[in-house]
Amino acid sequence: MPHRPPDASVPDPAALDRLVALLRADDVDAAIDAGLMDAWPDGCADTLTPDARDLLLATRRRLRAAWDARARFEARNARLAQRAAERDAGRRMPPPGESVDDAPTSRPALPTGAAALLARAKARAGGGTS
């Protein structure tokens, strides 16, 4: 829902009356477009009747609370998405220290004693002597 950027100007009493009329007509979107959520002090509404003032300020508080809650929800979803992306990236990548380029292309060499035993066993199996 788009809203006007914060404006430090003080609304005139006619603008406040218009906002109250829009809120009483249950046209909150038009009231927002007319400056309901612009940055002006709550004291500006003191010129209104008590019920109009209460309606105007209560609506501003509810909208601010709802917008803040939406911002927290979106920030939470962004954090969860970031964590999921990091977790998925960690599952796909090889562990640090082992890159695909560094992977051995042949079997590791046997210790010298084991290699000698293997050579003798192969020689005997092949019918030769060592």
Stockholm file with secondary structure:
# STOCKHOLM 1.0

chainA/1-130         MPHRPPDASVPDPAALDRLVALLRADDVDAAIDAGLMDAWPDGCADTLTPDARDLLLATRRRLRAAWDARARFEARNARLAQRAAERDAGRRMPPPGESVDDAPTSRPALPTGAAALLARAKARAGGGTS
#=GR chainA/1-130 SS CCCCCCCCCCCCHHHHHHHHHHHHTTCHHHHHHTTTTSSCCGGGGGGSCHHHHHHHHHHHHHHHHHHHHHHHHHHHHHHHHHHHHHHHHHHHSCCTTCCTTTSCSSCCCCCHHHHHHHHHHHHHHTTCCC
#=GC SS_cons         CCCCCCCCCCCCHHHHHHHHHHHHTTCHHHHHHTTTTSSCCGGGGGGSCHHHHHHHHHHHHHHHHHHHHHHHHHHHHHHHHHHHHHHHHHHHSCCTTCCTTTSCSSCCCCCHHHHHHHHHHHHHHTTCCC
//
